[in-house]
Every structure is written in structure tokens, then in C-alpha cells.
Amino acid sequence: MKIGVIADTHDHFDPKIRTLFEGVEHILHAGDIGLPWIIMELEAIAPVTAVLGNTDTGLQFKETEVVRLASRKFLLHHIVDVHHPDEKVQHRIEKEKPDVVVFGHSHKPFIQMLGPTLYFNPGYAGQPRFGYPRSVAIIHCDETDMRAVYHDL
């Protein structure tokens, strides 16, 4: 299974996303979406699970979502301090025991195994600014393996 992972679009949909996410079976958006049309664009590619970011107002999404894809449990939450998560996030991670925690906010790609859990940030997909690198990712899952590939925007 191929899972598209994106965060921090901030009301910008890069046209390259359509090509990069071609063939994905599900898309995870880790918050700071912008306006709802971003999700509609993503839904034209594949089903989407999305969470609210700290700049999202008036959207009908939750702060945290848990979804099972390719026999793995993914927990999405926008702001996750990997080494010192706040109490609410830590409690949810302990309760759900996800295989993967997907987050955004920092605008920086991040991938690290902590114990049995992969912590994953696809990077920043919003408007080009300040020369920051922009990226999305695809997580490839099968019965025995899971690997992530970053794609520059």
C-alpha cells in the first residue's frame, strides 16, 4: 500500500502533488490545511484523513485521528514534540500504541524510530518562502516492511 503524507499546506496546493501522489491509496494530512478546498483537491486523488493544525479555524476536523492502513495503526496530530510530547498527546500515544505517529508544524522532515513507533513529519508543503525546502512523502507498506520516501516540491 502507498500512503501519501502531507502537512502544512497553509492554503496552497502545489500542482506537483497530483503527480507525486499518483497511485497512492490513502492520504494523511497532518494539519495547517488552510481552506477546505485543499482537502477537496487531495480527495480527488485518494481518500483523506486530516487533522487540525494550530492555524486551522472553522474546519470540521479533529485534533487527533487514528486510522488503520495496511495492517498498521497511524496516529495523526499536528504538534508533536517527539522527545517531550505534551501530556495529552503522550496519553493518546500510550493508549493507542500506534505503529506510526504522523505530525507537522515544524516545517522540517523528520523520521525516527522511538521504541516500536515511527515518528514521521513529511515536511512543509505550503507556498515557497524564505528558501525553505518543501516536501511531501509516500510511505510504502507491505506485510513485512514499511519505508518512507520524501519528494521535493
Secondary structure, 3 states (H helix, E strand, C coil): CEEEEECCCCCCCCCHHHHHCCCCCEEEECCCCCCCHHHHHHHCCCCEEEECCCCCCCCCCECEEEEEECCEEEEEECCCCCCCCCHHHHHHHHHHCCCEEECCCCCCCEEEEECCEEEEECCCCCCCCCCCCCEEEEEEECCCCEEEEEEEC
